[in-house]
Amino acid sequence: MNNNCCDDSSVNENPQKLDHKTAIQKRYGSAAIELETCLCTPVSFDPKFLDAIPSEVVDKDYGCGDPTKWVRKNDYVLDLGSGSGKNAFICAQVVGKSGKVIGVDQNLNMLNLAKKSIKYVADKIGYENTEFFQGSIEKLDALDEKNNKLIEDSSIDIVLSNCVLNLVKPSSRSNLLENIKRVLRKDGRIAISDIVSSKKVPLRLQNNPDLWSGCISGAWYEPELISDFKNLGFKNLRFADRSSKPWQVIEDIEFRTVTLVGNI
């Protein structure tokens, strides 16, 4: 099943080494301003949570699953690559007044959209428990001017993300996973919705900016997504959701959506 959003004619080109960050910033910065229908794949969320969220935030959410289903009341939630803030604002309603939701994203346009919606959502639900920070999700241990980490050790009950881990370049993935483990409390959980591939994606496709920023060529090889978390000590790992049909097929590689859950 090929999605028409992918222009296969560009796949056979041999582009120079990709500047991953520039490709992502450019595409998602534009997508925060004008809706793009080709980013990730449409997902249905419980409509009872959407009434409290501005339509602009809902429309400009780009994901491939619903990791918010694994959030609990009173949780402290970390949303990696929080984008427009839709997932974070859903979590804000689930965790309640005693919970907290932190979103981290590197794109200023997306952050501005999320931050300006905090008051709107708070007025709708009756409390404010959400904040957003600019940062790279693989650098959650970055220090500020007061020598504080972006996200402190053992401060989070559940880390979730929605079609974002695939955007982290392979050389930074170990930092990403180690930081996820570092910020989790004892028995902390993960709910990771993302794209996986049936075969390892060749470097030539990884270096295609449209395929990379479109959540395709950075996809984790499916068996390695579980094994990489398992090697860090995560337990009870499973795909709670997995699409039976591929979302994209490019050069006989199947790309499909999954949601990985587990705990530390």
Buried (B, 14 or more C-beta within 10 A) or exposed (E): EEBEBBEEEEBEEEEEEBBBEEBBBBBBEEBBEEEBEBBBBEBEBEEEBBEBBBEBBBEBBBBBBBBBBBBBEEBBBBBBBBBBBBBBBBBBBBBBEEBBBBBBBBBEBBBBBBBEBBEBBBEEBEBEBBBBBEBBBBBBBEEEEEEEBBBEEEBBBBBBBBBBBBBBBEEBBEBBBBBBBBBBBEEBBBBBBBBBBBEBBEEBBBBBBBBBBBBBBBBBBBEBBBEBBEEEEBEEBEBBBBBEEBBBBBEEBBBBBBBBBBBB
